[in-house]
Amino acid sequence: MDLDFLFLLGCLALLGLGLVMIASASTEVSYKENGHTYYFITRQMIYFLIGVAAFLFAVQTPLSFWRRHVVIVAFLTLIGLVLVFVPGIGKEVNGAKRWLNFGLFNIQPSELAKIAAIMLLASYMANNNKALQEKYSAMLVPGAVLVIFALPIYLEPDFGSMAVLVVTLGLMLFLGGMRLSLVIGAGVLVLAAGVYLVGTESYRLDRIQNFTNPWADPYGKGYQLSQALIAYGRGDVFGLGLGNSIQKQHFLPEAHTDFIFSVLAEELGLIGTLLTIALFGFVVARAFLIGVWSEKARPNDKFPAYIAYGIASMWACQIAINIGVNIGVLPTKGLTLPFLSYGGSSLIACCLCIGLLLRIEWEHRTDLRYQDIQVIPTKEPVHG
């Protein structure tokens, strides 16, 4: 199978950078919590191997398989979202119930649920594209999909993942040609709901207030962001060098997970951060292009294109939020950085998405090849 080499190369570069940065950022906390330096990177390598298996499965599986079984996939992921609340099965960390405990490892169902929601909405949009452009009633099903997946994620609570899901599904509908009046109306409703949800919890209000001026309480509520900003200052233009971060030495909480980009900035400097952002931009843009190419190759079957738009939107949203939090332009929120942050569920989901996108690109390119075949008419025999 001839795959999109440039896209695959960009993804592999990000995955490789992620492994290097996790190995660097996790050494101190790994030794403190587990007694040896390479605990987290060893686990991440194991998750990476599982991710490779998920990638190979996705890239070898026809998209028609996902379309036939999309309801089953969605149902299984919803079961996972519910099971996190069951005592003995769900695992609670820092007051949040986001993981399923399997003894040797934990799984975060919300990472896979976002992909399932994208597939389910893509299937509906492909079958009801014209209705979405003409009828307001066609929005009932997308609204139901959003509520069904977003509600349990919100209750975990995981406000960041819920926000990513809402924006992702909204962008899918917009790119799918939904009426502009519906886009504006839905956007206003979502914004109002977001303001209400932020106002219902005092800790969310605190985050809104603290990120604007973390130095007002640098040893309290503004501590994490203050330490992240110090990391950027230390990194300057060229960085302190790989492995030389000071902030990872128990100053910056979650240095190998949510705030790994700050450690990257400290060690690789401004140049390293800009190159990383450029690489993110290339991968996301290529994912959107795969959707455009697929839509042109299969104008009567836009299911693959909508999946590509969904994955690209999800990555773009999550990258923007994580980096925005790290540099202090968004309120502090626990949200992993795709490809780079430590976390098995996030890594496996990334690998699965890469496989899906490469399969979409390969199938649309195969379709175009068949369309370009010229049938040469044979000459009729001359009688007489």
Buried (B, 14 or more C-beta within 10 A) or exposed (E): EEBBEEBBEBBEBBBEBBBBBBBBBBBBBBEEEBEEBBBBBBBBEEBBEBBBBBBEEBBEEEBEEBBEEBEEBBEBBBEBBBBBEEEEBBBBEEEEBBBBBEEEBBBBBBBBBBBBBBBBBBBBBBBBBEBBEEEEEBBEBBEEBBEBBBEBBBBBBBBBBBBBBBBBBBBBBBBBEBBEEBBEEBEEEBEEEBEEBBEEEEEBEBBEBBBEEBEEBBEEBBBBBBBBBBBBEBBEEEBBEBEEBBBBEEBBBBBBBBBBBBBBBBBBBBEBBEEBEEBBEBBBBBBBBBBBBBBEBBEEBBBBBBBBBBBBBBBBBBBBBBBBBBBBEBBBBBBBBBBBBBBBBBBBBBBBBBBBBBBBBBBBBEBEEEEEEEEEEEEEEEEE
